[in-house]
Amino acid sequence: MITSIHGTLEATGADHAIIQVGGFGIRVFAPSSTLNRLSEPGMEVTLATHFHMREDGISLYGFFKAADRDAFEQLIGVSGVGPKVALAILSIMDASAFYQAIAEEDQQRLGLAKGVGKKLAAHLILELKGKLPSLAALGGSDATPAAGKIQAEALEALMGLGFSTAEAQTALAKIPQDKPMTLEEQVTFALRSFSR
């Protein structure tokens, strides 16, 4: 239906951006990986979108890359996975890293997302393995195979410092996906985000 949106960024919230298009302010829900790139109100933005209709309303979801939108659509096609969980997954990894986690059956990496426990991670792997595009078709992944393990170790380190799982996941979700970081860099980045 609506596959993209182009307009002027008016504001961002915890889980959405308001984009001004033709005199209308449109609320677009997005993963934090997309929202982190929308920094300056007044900037022109173009997002790939998914138009989602339910009994209780309609919503628009936006993504910096069309591949992330496609991954979102595949995620919400799995029973038991709604838009909120799909956004949580795509907040901590892009489509390539998500496809890699499914291909490698990496439940630990999938479990880093808010709302994804061991049972749901196993269900996602069962439902999606073999049904997703190959990493070669996407041009490979920016993430290294060790990236998921490093992020899992960073989560454990933050929890060891007394932060709750939710707090640690939220801090790690703010890490830019385009910059690979070591374990120490991830923990330092997360600790700085707590002090803001």
Helices and strands as residue ranges (DSSP letters): E 4-12, E 16-21, E 24-29, H 32-35, E 44-54, E 57-63, H 66-76, H 83-92, H 95-103, H 107-110, H 118-128, H 147-160, H 165-173, H 183-194
